[in-house]
């Protein structure tokens, strides 16, 4: 029984630590969002020259809509759009030309390492060549996904912060949440915005990248993408680590007013593939870069190290609930239960979730819709986490959908 008690304590301490850590971040994020002054209007962009990077792997008509809204967005300066088509339908390529884009077609399926990393490195290198030739001279790169629809004020709102911060992270919003899968994906993104971005603004730490809707100085982007680890199953977390490991100050702003919209993943199988990439990327970086972040030290590096080792949220919440139920019903007087870890974990999590839901009451319906699917989601996320850390997931970009 002593062995079980030790195992129980180890899992319980891990569960309780991250219950406290996540709840502190949720409360901090809710507080920052509640008190933040929303920017009115946007920056004067008349003297700016920016370039939008759009890596487009097997794009569909949504890309054309994305290009249309970019051209309609508020930006009085020079805004170039560089689209790198990969395995694209030539009909889409031809229609994209009507939006005055810089268009290139290339395949990275033959390269060693993560092909998405290679696509970004290629775009950065090509832009550097164009700058050297005097064809372009942008100060910033805006990284977007092929299906991102930017709000009309996205660029001007982001530009308000580029003088005080090195990198600006916008806010990704759902176009619709008609299915349970889309509700879950949207809720997960909203939780990430609150826990991993808004909270870091209050704590003066480093908001996490979301993978798109990010504005970089050209030199910073070039440095980061050329230091990406090709083994990582994703991109954003390794990009974040390369930023934190530099011997330079780290200044990242999360700007919720700089909004872009996207279709959330609604298919269960697509969600599984997405989570394999997400969790694989998270735990790959925790395993291979945890020691480097620890040696780097400082609030921002150590905070991100803790974030990388957090459990999948749905698994964590369900574990705390089941553990609390067992403690209350069966184990409350068992001599080998050293401490009610799971009961306190569950109550701590409930506090954070309550604050999150009340911060935007419209989340209430979505939250209750997801409760029914919680066990299935937790199981799928656990399987995805195991698949993500396997060697076969390294060195490639796991696409949510094939097209």
C-alpha positions as CSV (number, residue, x, y, z in Angstrom):
1,X,0.0,0.0,0.0
2,X,2.9,2.4,0.6
3,X,3.9,2.2,-3.1
4,X,0.4,3.1,-4.1
5,X,0.5,6.0,-1.6
6,X,3.7,7.3,-3.1
7,X,2.3,7.1,-6.6
8,X,-0.9,8.7,-5.5
9,X,1.1,11.6,-3.9
10,X,3.2,12.2,-7.0
11,X,0.2,12.4,-9.3
12,X,-1.7,14.4,-6.8
13,X,1.1,17.0,-6.3
14,X,1.4,17.4,-10.1
15,X,-2.4,17.8,-10.4
16,X,-2.6,20.3,-7.6
17,X,0.5,22.3,-8.8
18,X,-1.0,22.8,-12.2
19,X,-4.5,23.5,-10.8
20,X,-3.0,26.4,-8.9
21,X,-0.7,27.5,-11.7
22,X,-3.5,27.5,-14.3
23,X,-6.0,29.1,-12.0
24,X,-3.6,31.9,-11.2
25,X,-3.2,32.5,-14.9
26,X,-6.9,32.4,-15.6
27,X,-7.6,34.9,-12.8
28,X,-4.8,37.2,-14.0
29,X,-6.0,37.0,-17.6
30,X,-9.6,37.7,-16.6
31,X,-8.4,40.7,-14.5
32,X,-6.2,42.1,-17.3
33,X,-9.0,41.8,-19.9
34,X,-11.5,43.4,-17.6
35,X,-9.3,46.4,-16.8
36,X,-7.7,46.8,-20.2
37,X,-8.5,50.0,-22.1
38,X,-9.5,49.1,-25.6
39,X,-7.6,51.0,-28.2
40,X,-9.8,53.5,-30.1
41,X,-9.0,53.9,-33.7
42,X,-5.6,52.8,-35.1
43,X,-2.1,54.0,-35.7
44,X,-1.1,56.2,-38.6
45,X,0.1,53.6,-41.1
46,X,0.7,56.0,-44.0
47,X,4.5,55.8,-43.7
48,X,4.7,52.1,-43.1
49,X,5.8,49.3,-45.4
50,X,4.8,45.8,-44.2
51,X,4.6,42.4,-45.9
52,X,2.1,39.7,-45.2
53,X,3.5,36.2,-45.4
54,X,0.9,33.6,-46.5
55,X,2.3,30.1,-46.7
56,X,-0.5,28.3,-48.6
57,X,-0.4,24.5,-48.6
58,X,-3.2,23.0,-50.7
59,X,-5.3,26.1,-50.4
60,X,-9.0,26.4,-51.4
61,X,-11.4,29.3,-52.0
62,X,-11.0,30.5,-48.5
63,X,-7.6,31.8,-49.4
64,X,-9.2,34.1,-52.0
65,X,-11.6,35.4,-49.4
66,X,-8.6,36.0,-47.1
67,X,-6.8,38.0,-49.8
68,X,-9.9,40.1,-50.4
69,X,-10.3,41.1,-46.7
70,X,-6.5,41.9,-46.5
71,X,-6.9,44.4,-49.4
72,X,-10.0,45.9,-47.7
73,X,-8.2,46.3,-44.3
74,X,-7.2,49.7,-43.0
75,X,-3.6,50.3,-43.9
76,X,-2.6,53.5,-45.7
77,X,1.0,52.6,-46.2
78,X,2.5,50.0,-48.5
79,X,1.2,46.5,-47.8
80,X,2.8,43.6,-49.8
81,X,1.2,40.2,-49.8
82,X,3.6,37.3,-50.4
83,X,1.8,34.0,-51.1
84,X,3.9,30.8,-51.2
85,X,1.7,28.2,-52.9
86,X,2.5,24.5,-52.2
87,X,0.7,21.7,-54.0
88,X,-1.9,24.2,-55.1
89,X,-4.8,24.0,-57.6
90,X,-3.7,26.2,-60.5
91,X,-7.2,27.7,-60.7
92,X,-6.7,29.1,-57.2
93,X,-3.2,30.4,-58.1
94,X,-4.6,32.2,-61.2
95,X,-7.4,33.9,-59.2
96,X,-5.0,35.0,-56.5
97,X,-3.1,37.0,-59.0
98,X,-6.0,39.5,-59.2
99,X,-5.3,40.7,-55.7
100,X,-1.8,42.1,-56.6
101,X,0.1,39.5,-54.7
102,X,3.7,38.4,-55.0
103,X,3.2,34.7,-55.9
104,X,5.6,31.8,-55.8
105,X,5.0,28.1,-56.2
106,X,7.3,25.6,-54.5
107,X,7.2,22.1,-52.9
108,X,8.9,21.1,-49.7
109,X,7.7,17.5,-49.5
110,X,11.3,16.3,-50.4
111,X,13.2,18.2,-47.7
112,X,14.4,16.8,-44.5
113,X,12.9,18.2,-41.4
114,X,9.6,20.1,-40.9
115,X,8.4,21.3,-44.3
116,X,6.5,24.3,-42.8
117,X,9.7,25.5,-41.2
118,X,11.4,25.2,-44.6
119,X,8.6,27.2,-46.2
120,X,9.1,30.0,-43.7
121,X,12.8,29.9,-44.1
122,X,12.5,30.1,-47.9
123,X,10.1,33.1,-47.6
124,X,12.5,34.9,-45.3
125,X,15.4,34.2,-47.5
126,X,13.6,35.3,-50.6
127,X,12.5,38.5,-48.9
128,X,16.0,39.2,-47.9
129,X,17.1,38.8,-51.5
130,X,14.4,41.2,-52.7
131,X,15.4,43.8,-50.1
132,X,19.1,43.5,-51.2
133,X,17.9,44.1,-54.8
134,X,16.0,47.2,-53.7
135,X,12.6,45.8,-54.7
136,X,11.1,45.9,-51.3
137,X,12.0,47.4,-47.9
138,X,9.4,46.4,-45.3
139,X,10.0,47.0,-41.6
140,X,7.6,44.2,-40.4
141,X,6.4,40.8,-41.5
142,X,2.8,39.7,-40.7
143,X,2.4,35.9,-40.5
144,X,-1.1,34.7,-41.4
145,X,-2.6,31.3,-42.1
146,X,-4.1,30.7,-45.5
147,X,-7.7,30.8,-44.1
148,X,-7.3,33.8,-41.7
149,X,-9.8,36.6,-42.4
150,X,-8.4,39.8,-40.8
151,X,-10.6,42.4,-39.3
152,X,-10.6,45.7,-41.0
153,X,-8.6,47.2,-38.2
154,X,-6.2,44.4,-37.7
155,X,-3.1,46.1,-39.1
156,X,-3.7,49.5,-37.7
157,X,-4.5,48.2,-34.2
158,X,-1.4,46.1,-34.3
159,X,0.7,49.0,-35.5
160,X,-0.2,50.9,-32.3
161,X,2.1,48.6,-30.4
162,X,5.1,48.1,-32.7
163,X,7.0,51.1,-31.2
164,X,6.8,49.8,-27.6
165,X,7.0,46.1,-28.3
166,X,9.1,44.0,-30.6
167,X,6.4,41.4,-31.5
168,X,2.7,41.8,-31.6
169,X,0.3,38.8,-31.3
170,X,-3.3,39.4,-32.5
171,X,-6.4,37.6,-31.4
172,X,-7.9,34.7,-33.4
173,X,-11.7,34.5,-33.3
174,X,-14.1,31.8,-34.6
175,X,-16.2,32.5,-37.7
176,X,-18.9,30.1,-36.4
177,X,-19.4,27.6,-33.6
178,X,-22.3,25.5,-35.0
179,X,-20.8,22.1,-34.1
180,X,-19.6,20.6,-30.9
181,X,-16.1,20.3,-32.3
182,X,-16.0,24.0,-33.4
183,X,-17.3,25.0,-29.9
184,X,-14.5,23.0,-28.3
185,X,-11.8,24.4,-30.5
186,X,-13.1,28.0,-30.0
187,X,-13.3,27.5,-26.2
188,X,-9.8,26.1,-26.1
189,X,-8.4,29.1,-28.1
190,X,-10.3,31.5,-25.7
191,X,-8.8,29.7,-22.7
192,X,-5.4,30.0,-24.2
193,X,-5.9,33.7,-24.9
194,X,-6.8,34.2,-21.3
195,X,-4.3,31.9,-19.6
196,X,-1.3,32.1,-21.8
197,X,-1.5,35.6,-23.3
198,X,-3.7,38.1,-21.4
199,X,-2.3,36.8,-18.0
200,X,1.2,37.3,-19.2
201,X,0.5,41.0,-20.0
202,X,-0.5,41.5,-16.3
203,X,2.4,39.5,-15.0
204,X,4.9,41.3,-17.3
205,X,5.9,37.9,-18.7
206,X,5.8,36.8,-22.4
207,X,2.5,36.0,-24.1
208,X,2.5,32.8,-26.1
209,X,2.4,32.8,-29.9
210,X,-0.7,31.4,-31.4
211,X,0.8,30.4,-34.7
212,X,-0.7,33.2,-36.9
213,X,-1.8,36.8,-36.6
214,X,1.7,37.8,-35.5
215,X,3.7,40.9,-36.4
216,X,7.5,40.6,-36.4
217,X,10.3,43.0,-37.3
218,X,11.9,41.5,-40.4
219,X,15.3,40.9,-38.7
220,X,13.6,39.2,-35.7
221,X,11.6,36.9,-38.0
222,X,14.6,36.0,-40.0
223,X,16.6,35.1,-36.9
224,X,13.8,33.0,-35.3
225,X,12.8,30.9,-38.4
226,X,16.5,30.2,-39.1
227,X,16.9,28.8,-35.6
228,X,13.8,26.6,-35.7
229,X,14.4,22.9,-34.7
230,X,13.3,20.9,-37.7
231,X,12.4,17.9,-35.5
232,X,9.5,19.9,-33.8
233,X,6.1,18.7,-35.0
234,X,4.7,22.3,-35.0
235,X,6.2,25.7,-35.3
236,X,4.9,28.3,-32.8
237,X,6.3,26.9,-29.5
238,X,9.7,26.3,-30.9
239,X,9.6,29.8,-32.4
240,X,8.8,31.1,-28.9
241,X,11.7,29.2,-27.4
242,X,14.2,30.6,-29.9
243,X,13.0,34.1,-28.9
244,X,13.4,33.4,-25.2
245,X,16.9,31.9,-25.7
246,X,18.3,34.9,-27.4
247,X,20.6,37.2,-25.4
248,X,18.2,40.1,-26.0
249,X,15.3,41.6,-24.1
250,X,11.9,39.9,-24.9
251,X,9.0,42.3,-25.5
252,X,5.8,40.7,-26.8
253,X,2.4,42.3,-26.7
254,X,-1.0,40.5,-26.9
255,X,-3.5,42.8,-28.6
256,X,-7.0,41.4,-28.4
257,X,-8.4,44.3,-30.5
258,X,-6.3,43.2,-33.5
259,X,-8.7,40.4,-34.5
260,X,-8.7,37.9,-37.2
261,X,-11.3,35.2,-37.9
262,X,-11.0,31.6,-38.9
263,X,-13.1,28.5,-39.3
264,X,-12.7,26.4,-36.2
265,X,-12.0,22.7,-36.5
266,X,-15.3,20.8,-36.4
267,X,-14.5,17.3,-37.4
268,X,-13.4,14.9,-34.7
269,X,-10.7,13.2,-36.7
270,X,-9.3,16.6,-37.8
271,X,-9.3,17.7,-34.1
272,X,-7.3,14.6,-33.2
273,X,-4.7,15.5,-35.9
274,X,-4.6,19.1,-34.7
275,X,-4.0,18.0,-31.1
276,X,-1.3,15.5,-32.1
277,X,0.6,18.5,-33.6
278,X,-0.2,20.8,-30.6
279,X,0.7,18.3,-27.9
280,X,3.6,16.9,-29.8
281,X,5.0,20.4,-30.3
282,X,4.5,21.2,-26.6
283,X,6.1,18.1,-25.1
284,X,8.8,17.9,-27.7
285,X,9.9,21.4,-26.6
286,X,9.5,20.5,-22.9
287,X,11.7,17.5,-23.3
288,X,14.4,18.9,-25.6
289,X,14.5,22.5,-24.5
290,X,13.5,22.4,-20.8
291,X,17.1,22.3,-19.6
292,X,18.0,25.2,-21.9
293,X,15.2,27.3,-20.6
294,X,16.1,26.4,-17.0
295,X,19.7,27.4,-17.6
296,X,18.6,30.6,-19.3
297,X,16.6,31.6,-16.1
298,X,14.6,34.7,-15.6
299,X,10.9,35.1,-15.2
300,X,9.9,34.7,-18.8
301,X,12.0,31.6,-19.6
302,X,11.0,29.8,-16.4
303,X,7.4,30.7,-16.7
304,X,7.3,29.3,-20.2
305,X,9.1,26.2,-19.0
306,X,6.3,25.6,-16.5
307,X,3.7,26.2,-19.3
308,X,5.3,23.5,-21.5
309,X,5.0,20.8,-18.8
310,X,1.4,21.4,-18.1
311,X,-1.0,18.5,-18.7
312,X,-3.7,18.6,-21.5
313,X,-6.4,20.7,-19.9
314,X,-9.3,18.4,-20.5
315,X,-7.3,15.4,-19.1
316,X,-6.3,17.5,-16.1
317,X,-9.8,18.7,-15.3
318,X,-11.3,15.2,-15.6
319,X,-8.5,13.7,-13.5
320,X,-9.2,16.2,-10.8
321,X,-12.9,15.6,-10.9
322,X,-12.6,11.8,-10.8
323,X,-9.9,11.9,-8.1
324,X,-12.0,14.3,-6.0
325,X,-15.0,12.1,-6.3
326,X,-13.0,9.1,-5.1
327,X,-11.5,11.0,-2.2
328,X,-14.9,12.2,-1.1
329,X,-16.9,9.0,-1.5
330,X,-14.3,6.2,-0.8
331,X,-11.0,7.5,0.5
332,X,-11.8,10.3,3.0
333,X,-10.9,8.1,6.0
334,X,-8.2,5.9,4.3
335,X,-5.0,6.0,6.3
336,X,-2.8,5.7,3.1
337,X,-4.3,8.9,1.5
338,X,-1.8,11.5,2.7
339,X,-3.7,14.6,1.6
340,X,-6.9,15.4,-0.5
341,X,-4.8,16.5,-3.5
342,X,-7.6,16.0,-6.0
343,X,-10.4,17.6,-4.1
344,X,-8.4,20.8,-3.6
345,X,-7.3,20.6,-7.2
346,X,-10.9,20.3,-8.4
347,X,-12.1,23.2,-6.2
348,X,-9.1,25.4,-7.4
349,X,-9.9,24.6,-11.1
350,X,-13.6,25.3,-10.5
351,X,-12.7,28.8,-9.2
352,X,-10.7,29.6,-12.3
353,X,-13.3,28.2,-14.7
354,X,-16.0,30.2,-12.9
355,X,-14.1,33.4,-13.3
356,X,-13.4,32.6,-17.0
357,X,-17.1,31.9,-17.7
358,X,-18.4,35.0,-15.8
359,X,-15.9,37.3,-17.6
360,X,-17.9,36.7,-20.8
361,X,-21.4,35.2,-19.9
362,X,-22.0,34.1,-23.5
363,X,-19.5,31.3,-22.7
364,X,-21.9,29.7,-20.3
365,X,-23.9,27.9,-23.0
366,X,-20.8,26.7,-24.8
367,X,-19.3,25.5,-21.6
368,X,-22.4,23.4,-20.7
369,X,-22.5,22.0,-24.3
370,X,-19.0,20.7,-23.8
371,X,-19.6,19.0,-20.5
372,X,-21.4,16.1,-22.2
373,X,-18.3,15.5,-24.5
374,X,-15.7,16.0,-21.7
375,X,-14.8,12.3,-21.3
376,X,-14.4,11.7,-25.0
377,X,-12.4,14.9,-25.5
378,X,-10.1,14.0,-22.6
379,X,-9.5,10.5,-23.9
380,X,-8.8,11.8,-27.4
381,X,-6.4,14.4,-26.1
382,X,-4.6,11.8,-24.0
383,X,-4.1,9.6,-27.1
384,X,-3.1,12.6,-29.2
385,X,-0.5,13.6,-26.5
386,X,1.0,10.1,-26.6
387,X,1.1,10.1,-30.5
388,X,2.6,13.6,-30.5
389,X,5.6,12.7,-28.5
390,X,6.5,9.6,-30.6
391,X,9.5,9.8,-32.8
392,X,7.4,9.3,-36.0
393,X,5.8,12.7,-35.3
394,X,9.1,14.5,-35.4
395,X,10.5,16.3,-38.4
396,X,7.2,17.0,-40.1
397,X,4.3,19.4,-39.9
398,X,1.1,17.5,-39.0
399,X,-1.7,19.2,-41.0
400,X,-5.1,19.4,-39.5
401,X,-6.6,18.5,-42.8
402,X,-5.1,17.2,-46.0
403,X,-6.5,20.3,-47.8
